[in-house]
Structures are given as structure tokens and as C-alpha cells.
Amino acid sequence: VLKEGGQGKHDLLAIPRARVTGVECPEIWGPKAFNLWKPAWDEASKRFPGIDVMLGINSFHGRKQDQLHIHLTGFQ
């Protein structure tokens, strides 16, 4: 799922449909795990043509939500 994720026009959040807390969650590791990074990168590159793209996640101690999400940000 993609949602508007920030104050700028080049900010989105990629959120898995399954409830996972973060990169420490065992459900996102292993051969059957869904790789959210690739579709997030592809979508950011498509939505922000000609703009450099950066992906990131909040650290365990820095997060406020209990749901993994990837920040997709375009910067110039």
C-alpha cells in the first residue's frame, strides 16, 4: 500500500498489507518473505522521474508506529 508520507510532493510511504512491526520481525525474513524494497524503489522511480530517490526506515528506537513502513523520498 502506498500513502502520502510527508510534507513534500515527493514523499510516500510503502506499507505492507500484512502487519509486521519492523525489520526485526521474523515474518519478513526467509525465502518466502515478500521483498517490499524492490516494489517501493520501482514505484518511487516511476512517480518521481528525473529526481534522485532515497528509501529508508525508522530505527527500532526511533519509530512511533508499530508497523513497518518504508519512506520513499525524492530529493534534488
C-alpha positions in Angstrom: 0.0 0.0 0.0 1.3 3.5 -0.8 0.3 6.6 1.1 1.3 10.2 1.1 4.0 10.2 3.7 5.4 13.7 4.3 5.2 17.4 3.8 6.6 17.5 0.3 5.2 16.4 -3.0 8.0 13.7 -3.2 7.2 11.8 0.0 5.4 8.5 0.1 5.2 5.5 2.5 5.2 1.9 1.3 3.3 -0.2 3.9 3.0 -4.0 3.7 -0.6 -5.3 3.8 0.4 -7.8 6.5 1.0 -6.5 10.0 4.7 -6.6 10.7 6.4 -4.4 13.3 9.8 -3.8 11.7 12.9 -5.4 10.2 13.3 -7.4 13.4 10.0 -9.2 12.7 10.7 -12.8 11.7 7.9 -12.8 9.1 9.9 -10.6 6.7 13.0 -12.9 6.6 13.5 -16.2 4.8 12.9 -17.5 1.3 9.1 -17.0 1.3 9.2 -13.4 2.6 7.9 -10.6 0.5 10.6 -8.1 -0.5 8.9 -4.7 -0.1 12.1 -2.8 -1.1 12.1 -3.6 -4.8 8.5 -2.5 -5.5 9.0 0.6 -3.3 12.0 1.5 -5.3 10.3 0.9 -8.6 7.2 2.9 -7.6 9.3 5.9 -6.3 11.4 5.9 -9.5 8.2 5.8 -11.6 6.5 8.6 -9.6 9.5 10.9 -9.3 11.1 10.8 -12.8 14.3 12.7 -13.1 14.6 13.1 -9.3 17.1 11.2 -7.1 15.2 8.7 -4.8 16.1 7.6 -1.3 14.4 4.8 0.7 14.6 4.5 4.5 13.0 3.0 7.6 12.9 4.2 11.1 15.1 2.6 13.6 13.6 0.4 16.3 14.2 3.1 19.0 13.2 6.0 16.7 9.8 4.7 15.5 6.4 5.8 16.9 4.2 3.4 14.9 4.1 -0.4 15.4 4.0 -1.1 11.7 6.9 -1.5 9.3 6.8 1.2 6.6 9.4 2.4 4.1 9.8 6.1 3.4 10.2 6.9 -0.3 11.6 10.4 -0.8 12.7 12.3 -3.8 15.4 14.9 -3.4 17.3 17.4 -5.6 
